[in-house]
Amino acid sequence: MIAPSNPGNAASAAVTAAAAAATATAAATTSSGTRLADSSDATQRIGGQPSQPTPAPARDGDPRVQLLEGVYPTFVPRNPGIQDGVWNARDADMVRAVLLGMDLPSLEQLAEHYGQPRFRAKQLLEGVLKGAHSVEEISTIPKQWRAQLLADGVRTGRSLLHHSVGDEDGTRKFLLQLHDGRIIETVGIPTEDRLTVCVSSQVGCPMRCTFCATGKGGFARNLSAHEVLDQVLTVHEQFGRRVSNVVFMGMGEPLLNLPNVIRAYHGLNQDIGIGGAFITISTVGVPNAIARLAAAKLKATLAVSLHAPNQALRETIIPSAKAYPLEALMDDCSSYFRATGRRVTFEYTLLSGVNDEKAHAEELTALLRRYSLMSHVNIIPWNPVDESEFKRPSRNRVYAFKQAVEAAGLPCTVRETRGLEAAAACGQLRNQFQKQPLPQFEVPL
């Protein structure tokens, strides 16, 4: 539903539309592969008057608050110097219609709302995918319509490139400043025959894994689908070459933002043209979420961040593991394999003196062999993080662990470490900037 442009009822119609969209999203299943509603789309408004004053802060009983409480976390861990907080009514009001991430039928509906022929929808989509950062830059649509879209707050969904750093191996990390002023990071990892983008799925992360820099930076909110797609387009533009692979291994826990991750997957696959098998969705484990991912019937690879071969050790590394026992996680992985027929990758970050002994490798292989699933172990030597007590294992230690896993007959690889100088470990660069908070600014409405 698209809110009418009548100034007298635009705001109330938008809230009604938002509530309907949220209800539809909650009721939808992913078993058919249907593109789910983006949780941020529930607050989109088209046709409002740009001269209207900023709405008063929401109060108890305000439908905007009721809607948002069902979509975004209401508790946000705070660290000194981080200008983040709960997703409030002002944040919601800043979210207008965003072109990036809308499928063709939705764009056709948008065009028809403005009295434009349906073929204009394809022009909008192509304009955004070819690099338009503003509606003004989509030169294939009429100038008068561009002005109308701008007046109604319609955005392309592209973010500002706030900062970038590079490493001598070609790895480049980018900080993107979102429409609400928050910062996320994404990484471009080139090789001779591919370009991989490591995307974030949340602003920060609530899981607080002890070895991870992102958890030290706090958590603010989920990313919308267009904010994920924007990361891939940014890397494509900055490298000047096609992105071949996408891994959801940046900031955040993807399965805590599953509807938007699924929408982003379809946008990557159908709009940007990245094959489903070249998309990896990583998780430390969220109760009941792996089953919902399986029901979506994606062709993506599931990567489970295990990091320990037993429950006791895993709880010391991943605090959230206390709510999701290892046996339950492995049962869900086994069910995922039976439902999809797709191999599960188990990520194992090696921490010197913590989980890198030969006995740990043997315990890991015994664990994986107990379950009926096709698996692969990906060993990740830990990337150093400021103010952390962990240490990076030696190269000999890493390959001794690999040999112990392979000796048990399990396929195993060691992930090549990229971007040490670029602070490319998840969350490190963003945290450096958050030590000196970004200035607050008003977003024009």
PyMOL commands that set and color helices and strands:
alter all, ss='L'
color gray80, all
select helices_A, chain A and resi 10-27+39-43+63-69+89-94+104-113+119-129+135-137+143-151+213-216+225-239+254-272+276-278+289-295+311-317+319-323+326-340+358-369+395-407+428-434
alter helices_A, ss='H'
color red, helices_A
select strands_A, chain A and resi 160-166+172-177+183-190+195-198+202-204+219-222+245-248+279-283+301-305+344-350+375-381+412-414
alter strands_A, ss='S'
color yellow, strands_A
deselect
rebuild
show_as cartoon
